[in-house]
């Protein structure tokens, strides 16, 4: 190997050593350069971790700001987000919106406060039943049904008796059903005692449905109502054990309701939807006095009515068996 090649190799090794083991000043300079490059990234990572802890509070503050100072659409957007959070803390932010100048904001806010404790939600919503705008009154009534506070029964009864807007009155009747308290039965029966009129068709349907829903809630603690449940064979239809096999003995308010619901099914002039809900209600109550009229409709041309009657007859039979076991 020539002297030139040996000298070139020695110079190469020297350069490598200098890169790996540079003098102190060189190493310090390199560290400063790397620090300038990595420090912002490190701070960014720390900020992300810190944000995880404070984000929920920041989000609520952001929603509160939108409700206080935002446009109508911004307020509604915030109220929808609050509704989706489904927490009492979030619902509390929506309370000021119940007094907003915009009726659409007030109406939207009604469903955004339903996750407050029931009594607190009721206190905030009941005043809206007297709002000047029908839209707000209607949404407040529907919202009270979701709150399910018994203390709202009387205010809702006043709405159905005195409000001049049919949609608002209907909302109040449906809310009474969702609350699930037998104290509302006598008011619902009054509606069905009237002669059928086309202008009150939906009101009558709502009243019959609510009677059945109250009975179902008391019997099974469930709030969902399907009429009919389905069109599958009987073995695929589950009938839950009732809390009160003889409901009318424990809740006498249902006794007059049974007689009125039977009359509805027998009345040729009543509306199909009202009859369907009446048949469902009779099954939910579970009184054996309803069996003959239900059996009379098993072959009805209204296929839905026939199926509901079939379900109700079976339900009453099952309830009767539980009553025998209890005795």
C-alpha positions in Angstrom: 0.0 0.0 0.0 1.4 3.4 -1.0 2.1 6.2 1.4 -0.7 8.3 -0.2 -3.3 5.6 0.6 -2.1 5.2 4.1 -2.3 8.9 4.8 -5.8 9.1 3.4 -7.0 6.2 5.7 -5.4 7.9 8.7 -7.1 11.2 7.9 -10.5 9.4 7.6 -10.1 7.8 11.0 -9.2 11.2 12.5 -12.4 12.7 11.1 -14.5 9.9 12.5 -12.9 10.3 16.0 -13.6 14.1 15.8 -17.2 13.5 15.0 -17.6 11.1 18.0 -15.3 12.7 20.5 -15.3 16.3 19.6 -14.0 18.9 22.1 -16.2 20.2 24.9 -17.3 23.3 23.0 -18.3 21.2 20.1 -20.4 18.9 22.3 -22.1 21.9 24.0 -22.9 23.4 20.7 -24.5 20.2 19.5 -26.5 19.8 22.7 -27.9 23.4 22.4 -28.9 22.7 18.8 -30.7 19.4 19.8 -32.4 21.2 22.7 -33.8 23.9 20.5 -35.2 21.2 18.2 -36.7 18.8 20.8 -37.9 21.2 23.5 -41.0 22.5 21.6 -42.0 18.9 20.9 -41.6 18.0 24.6 -43.7 20.9 25.6 -46.4 19.9 23.1 -46.6 16.4 24.5 -46.9 17.9 28.0 -49.7 20.2 26.9 -51.6 17.2 25.5 -51.4 15.4 28.8 -52.5 18.4 30.7 -55.4 19.0 28.4 -56.8 15.6 29.1 -57.4 16.6 32.7 -58.9 20.0 32.0 -60.8 19.4 28.8 -64.2 18.4 30.3 -64.3 21.6 32.3 -63.1 23.6 29.3 -65.8 22.1 27.2 -68.6 23.0 29.7 -67.2 26.5 29.9 -67.3 26.7 26.1 -70.9 25.6 26.0 -71.9 28.0 28.7 -70.3 30.8 26.8 -72.2 29.9 23.6 -75.5 29.9 25.5 -74.8 33.2 27.1 -73.4 35.2 24.2 -73.9 33.1 21.0 -76.3 33.6 18.2 -79.6 31.7 18.1 -78.1 28.8 16.1 -75.0 28.7 18.3 -77.2 28.5 21.4 -79.2 25.7 19.9 -76.1 23.8 18.9 -74.8 24.1 22.5 -78.1 22.9 23.8 -78.0 19.8 21.6 -74.5 19.1 22.8 -75.7 19.4 26.4 -78.5 17.0 25.7 -76.1 14.5 24.3 -73.9 14.6 27.4 -76.8 13.5 29.5 -75.4 14.7 32.8 -76.8 17.0 35.6 -73.8 19.2 35.4 -74.4 19.8 31.7 -78.1 20.3 32.1 -77.5 23.0 34.6 -75.9 25.1 31.9 -79.1 25.0 29.9 -81.3 26.5 32.6 -80.6 30.2 31.6 -81.7 29.3 28.0 -85.2 28.6 29.3 -85.6 32.4 29.7 -84.1 33.2 26.3 -85.8 35.8 24.1 -85.9 33.4 21.2 -88.8 30.9 21.4 -86.9 28.3 19.5 -84.0 28.5 22.0 -86.5 28.1 24.9 -88.1 25.2 23.2 -84.8 23.5 22.6 -83.6 24.1 26.1 -86.6 22.2 27.5 -85.2 18.8 26.6 -81.7 19.9 27.6 -82.5 20.2 31.3 -84.2 16.8 31.8 -81.0 15.3 33.3 -81.2 17.5 36.4 -82.6 15.8 39.5 -86.4 15.3 38.8 -87.7 17.9 41.3 -85.2 20.5 40.1 -86.0 19.8 36.4 -89.7 20.1 37.2 -89.3 23.4 38.9 -87.5 24.8 35.9 -89.9 23.4 33.3 -93.3 23.9 34.8 -93.3 27.7 34.3 -92.8 27.1 30.5 -96.3 25.5 30.4 -97.6 29.1 30.6 -95.3 30.4 27.9 -96.9 32.7 25.3 -95.6 30.5 22.5 -97.3 27.1 21.8 -94.1 25.6 20.6 -92.5 26.2 24.0 -95.5 24.9 25.9 -95.6 21.8 23.8 -91.9 21.0 24.2 -92.1 21.7 28.0 -94.9 19.2 28.3 -93.1 16.5 26.4 -89.9 17.2 28.5 -91.9 16.8 31.7 -92.9 13.3 30.6 -89.2 12.4 30.4 -88.6 13.9 33.9 -91.4 11.7 35.3 -92.0 13.7 38.5 -95.4 13.1 40.1 -95.5 16.7 41.2 -96.1 17.8 37.6 -99.4 15.9 37.2 -101.6 18.8 38.3 -99.8 21.4 36.1 -100.1 19.0 33.1 -103.8 18.4 33.8 -104.4 22.2 33.8 -102.7 22.3 30.4 -105.0 19.7 28.8 -108.1 21.3 30.3 -107.3 24.9 29.5 -104.8 25.2 26.6 -106.4 26.2 23.3 -103.8 24.5 21.1 -104.6 20.8 20.4 -100.9 19.9 20.0 -100.1 21.3 23.4 -103.0 19.4 25.0 -101.9 16.2 23.4 -98.4 16.6 24.6 -99.7 17.0 28.2 -101.8 13.8 27.9 -98.8 11.8 26.6 -96.6 13.2 29.3 -99.1 12.0 32.0 -98.7 8.5 30.5 -94.9 8.6 30.7 -94.9 9.7 34.3 -96.7 6.4 35.1 -98.7 7.5 38.1 -102.2 6.2 38.6 -103.3 9.6 40.0 -103.7 10.7 36.4 -106.1 7.9 35.4 -109.4 9.8 36.3 -108.5 12.7 34.0 -107.7 10.4 31.1 -111.0 8.6 31.6 -112.9 11.8 31.2 -111.5 12.3 27.7 -112.6 8.8 26.6 -116.1 9.4 28.0 -116.7 12.0 25.4 -118.4 11.1 22.1 -115.8 10.5 19.4 -115.2 13.6 17.3 -112.6 13.9 14.4 -111.1 17.0 16.0 -110.3 15.0 19.2 -109.2 11.8 17.5 -105.5 12.2 18.5 -106.5 13.3 22.0 -108.6 10.2 22.5 -105.8 8.0 21.2 -103.3 9.7 23.5 -105.6 9.2 26.5 -106.1 5.5 25.8 -102.4 5.0 25.2 -101.4 6.8 28.4 -103.8 4.7 30.5 -102.1 1.6 29.1 -98.6 3.1 29.6 -99.3 3.9 33.2 -100.5 0.4 33.8 -97.5 -1.1 32.1 -95.0 1.1 34.1 -96.7 0.1 37.4 -96.7 -3.6 36.4 -93.3 -3.9 34.9 -91.3 -0.7 35.7 -90.8 -0.3 31.9 -91.6 2.9 30.0 -91.6 1.5 26.4 -94.9 0.8 24.7 -95.2 -1.1 21.5 -98.7 -1.9 20.1 -98.6 -4.6 19.0 -95.3 -6.0 20.4 -94.7 -7.9 17.1 -96.4 -10.4 14.8 -94.4 -13.4 15.8 -96.0 -16.6 17.2 -97.0 -16.4 20.9 -94.0 -18.4 22.1 -91.7 -15.6 21.0 -93.6 -12.9 22.9 -92.3 -12.5 26.4 -94.8 -11.5 29.1 -93.0 -10.3 32.3 -94.2 -11.1 35.8 -96.5 -8.4 36.9 -95.9 -6.5 40.1 -99.6 -6.5 40.9 -101.4 -9.5 39.3 -104.8 -7.9 40.3 -104.0 -4.3 39.4 -107.5 -2.9 40.0 -107.5 -4.2 43.6 -104.3 -2.3 44.4 -105.1 0.7 42.2 -108.9 1.2 42.2 -108.5 4.2 39.8 -108.2 1.6 37.0 -111.6 0.1 37.7 -113.7 2.7 35.9 -111.0 2.9 33.2 -111.7 -0.8 32.3 -115.4 -0.1 31.7 -114.7 2.9 29.5 -112.0 1.1 27.4 -114.4 -1.7 26.8 -117.0 0.8 25.5 -114.4 2.2 23.2 -113.8 -1.2 21.6 -117.5 -1.8 21.2 -118.2 1.6 19.7 -118.3 1.3 15.9 -117.9 5.0 15.5 -114.6 5.2 17.4 -111.4 5.5 15.5 -109.1 2.5 14.7 -106.1 4.0 16.4 -108.1 4.7 19.6 -109.4 1.1 19.6 -105.9 -0.3 19.2 -104.6 1.7 22.2 -107.7 0.7 24.2 -107.1 -3.0 23.5 -103.4 -2.5 24.6 -104.5 -0.7 27.8 -106.9 -3.5 28.7 -104.2 -6.0 28.4 -101.8 -3.9 30.4 -104.3 -3.6 33.2 -105.0 -7.3 33.1 -108.6 -7.5 34.3 -110.5 -10.6 33.2 -113.6 -8.6 32.5 -112.1 -7.4 29.3 -111.6 -10.9 27.8 -115.0 -11.1 26.0 -114.6 -7.9 24.1 -111.0 -8.7 23.2 -112.0 -12.1 21.9 -114.7 -10.5 19.8 -112.0 -8.6 17.9 -109.6 -11.5 17.3 -110.8 -11.7 13.7 -111.1 -8.0 13.1 -110.4 -6.7 9.6 -108.0 -4.4 11.3 -105.0 -6.8 11.5 -103.2 -4.6 14.0 -106.2 -4.5 16.3 -106.6 -8.3 16.1 -103.0 -8.9 17.0 -103.1 -6.4 19.9 -106.3 -8.2 21.2 -104.5 -11.5 20.9 -101.6 -10.3 22.9 -103.9 -8.7 25.5 -105.9 -11.9 26.0 -102.7 -13.9 26.6 -101.4 -11.3 29.0 -104.5 -11.3 31.0 -104.4 -15.2 31.2 -100.8 -15.0 32.4 -101.6 -12.4 35.0 -104.4 -14.6 36.3 -102.0 -17.5 36.8 -99.7 -15.3 38.8 -102.7 -14.2 40.9 -103.5 -17.8 41.7 -99.9 -18.4 42.7 -100.0 -15.4 45.0 -103.2 -16.6 46.7 
